[in-house]
């Protein structure tokens, strides 16, 4: 039997994990294990483009690793590693940069957004897509599960790989973005898409009381208790539906449409549901956070396995281009 294709993705350790990260990224990525060989890594070098606090970057790296493990990432099935444990990646990035038209980087949305907002732009931020291409190409990944915002970066990676192969032959594997339509985005407490940059998130690993308090901050309209309500227009229901079994969601929707159910009761129901669904992940998360040495060993082991693979590809690339 041929090996299943490789799906690889990076997670930037740039904030506390929230419900939107879980639904949009963690849950769908974990579901790919089995159908794909899954390689998931913590992109600490990418986070360095915006996070300049060593202690915080180290802490968030542990937080992200613990979060994925808490939701069931099995390190025997998924290769989990930290980008900075694999020095072959930045080495490959340099080589690739010599095959990357600068104009390609100028057209990257993330770069153009930063420029439009008049943000200070480091060379590292401009170079971001090249490092990301190295992440992907170092492991010959065929599929890159990402959100729509990262699709262009994967296309840039393809262009770089094709340009390189045009000169040296079929050495690099041009990847495809894997964007799944059914992946859910959910609203935050203010009704806009849940996102760190809006400050409207529900944290995954907050203490139960803190999460409950946050659920009660979710905005609702002023429809009276007795009046019928449209579940699909309510952030509360959108979130509920992502965590409840389908029958429970259908029942709640029906009760909202019928009238007689007030928003406070729905908040109560959502808080109870999240409390129940997150209890086990929260416990496992805390276990990993309390076991810094164990977590470090796990990442180091993943890093060693990843290095062996990346070193093999680097050997071919170095030989092809004529460096040591
Ligand atoms: N740029 C991605 C993000 O911001 C993270 C990332 C870094 C990544 N390297 C990657 C994703 C390689 C996929 C493949 O979300």
Boltz pocket constraint, residues with backbone or C-beta under 6 A from the ligand:
constraints:
  - pocket:
      binder: B
      contacts: [[A, 8], [A, 9], [A, 10], [A, 11], [A, 12], [A, 43], [A, 46], [A, 131], [A, 132], [A, 135], [A, 136], [A, 144], [A, 145], [A, 146], [A, 150], [A, 153]]
      max_distance: 6.0
